[in-house]
Amino acid sequence: MNVEARQLVREGRARTKIIDVDIHPKASVEDLRPYLSARWWDHLQTYGSRSRQGFAKGFPYPKSQPLASRRDSWPPGGGLPASDLAFMRQQHLDFYGIEYAIMNPLSPTGQGDQNDELSAAMAFAANEFELDGWNARDPRLIASVVIPYEDGEASRTEIRRRSGDRRFAHVLMRSRTCELMGKKRYWPIYEAAVEAGFPIGVHVFGTSGRPASNSGWPSFYIEDMTEHAACCQAQVTSLIMEGVFERYPDLKVVLIEAGFAWLAPLGWRLDKIWKRLRDEVPHLKRAPSEYIRQHIWVSTQPMEETDEPGHLIDVMNWIGWDRFMFASDYPHWDFDDPLVSLPPSLDEARRNKIFAGNARALYRFT
């Protein structure tokens, strides 16, 4: 890094507080072993896990980017990206002056496993390791409540176990569930989250056993990545139409790594159709777009990049400036550098809201 870049980093640290709502510390199955009973450890050694993603053969990320990670994120002393706390501090937490970073562990967590009991045991172990392996060593690292989301009652139990623990920020689900998120099988999750005061964090991906598209399995990774937005549109629509937000008016949902420019046209389309078909869903008391604006938060990564910068600002205006939170996606290949990721036209007040203010309010960070 040249002298000018280093000066920019120093100035950025001094001027802006940053709460990063999406980082991915890496764990191994061995890391979870102390928190698994002998039964489940033996089960893993004998039978392994049984993901619902039956058509995925081998590692799902492109070989040009192993572990979907930045090429410079591999610790110099060995190990996997985001597995070395000292290197993570040097490269990300301290380098950018991160005040808090919310951990969203993707594996191994047991989420999406076909064995619901194993999924619950793995989720518990993942949560314990978030606390002991990361938060206890650096309190800036805030945990997510990993849940076996295909089992609503087991998820309720895990959420209640973590209720009142300020080391957790939100309840972590994945966007590709076996059924649409508005279905009643998931309602115990929302009820428990509201009781505990946790938002629901919906991170993209997941192993539902179904393709990302509505018409079959994609051929290319780029298709899979693009389908995140379509998947989340279906989930938001389901949550609204099934009456989840009417039943749980205090429920807050954070969409992580799904983009956000699609929210405005989705709201417009839903409102237009609802005006003609509202008698089918009499339990909805307001226009669909109003539920979006009241209950949905979004992360900035990956932010759409428009040919006309004003178009992106128009969309952000529609969603609301209090609904955006900064996310880096560290250590993945599509990492967003906080010093250059936001539109340069934003004034300091809006930048500060996105970098920290909105997350501080939502998660009640002190």
Steps between C-alpha positions, in 0.01 A plus 500: 500500500640842406535801732186671372288186554634459853411861578148441367463202733619702799260784422216255449565338837503833679186633333263206475380230737419175322270215599541215253187282496644213293831326555572128476750363751598147410464199727558131454304201621784439746437845648142394579597167655511624866136611469362183341389199700677168446195383307515777243877501468494126434214551254701757304805276490298200388233645271595862443245765419220464246441829327178556308709632212507166326606625156812684622805291414823614653571851625230746378722806455703575186850354505650839418396611848556220753259519794346801318768710670724791414838386380672706770283365784698179558698541824878507442553243775262250340135422550183605323375854434346662811621218723787699655382776735831686502503517120131597491574786736793615289322472167148608592395582857790728594584608146159663452429579864199268521299570814291182480479219245210256487606143431281303262651150497419305185662166582520274683172591666261215420253740341315323221601150606240233434535367856319760712649376826853521362417845364393613848812356665728663244325836534549492877868413455550774241352755739722387786808523279402850386513602866807309618703493181440859389302736724691410818825582320374821337167645626464699178396174336127463562335161451192396304254252645545206263179297492383173339241704312321208334389394850298786643474365855869411527579848369272655762694312769835626375376860471364492855831360621674812365233751603643789698858425399635821350783309334245398233364744241238315297352161417669356192301336222592428138306619198444158337267324738299185432180703490440871462574685823145618553377143559380410848781249559731799550268705723648368828828657389344842452304478824812412698709767326248771584480379860878515529532832319709353218466599135504219245813508283442327165831426332495378142573141398373194683440134419131451433549227240326720245666699220556871534275572202137407445590298190784271597866495591727771356809415300724775632601649831410848376140383457497365853627831638249705301211284619553621859290807421217297347502259793476783751219663304301180541579486872400862564179448304421187699560670836262778401225294337489231767434774756820450700548872556137543605536216749840620625494880460833540680686258273807644328668326205851576371583383147872430480699480176187510286537842340214745544414683176225244435305600813343810347362337181386202707302736722350676198399175336351355818301816565354502149392136514376529859260777398327253267527185712489631856185303577713182478715621791259686730742452790727764346407837646740710293660510158787251459758776451419633847598167656828513307582846627411417859646151544791457255862612543776436244877471491705703255696207359464425214385844396363538149706730278294705256612687190321805637599549868180691565294189430654318797437799725135504390463135603670564833266792561200273442627233739593754767838617626442343840477152346855461364789343690858457389623150421844399373450124450856449625694290400314411181602588146227761461613683814398867518763742624325749732721784379376481143179297498233764564382745234731804516205740478372405847532769764672428831175453692377227265840332489512489878151349517597226257841432652382477860194696607234274353662181630549657841130581517376165368728281710501735801877515517623731773 
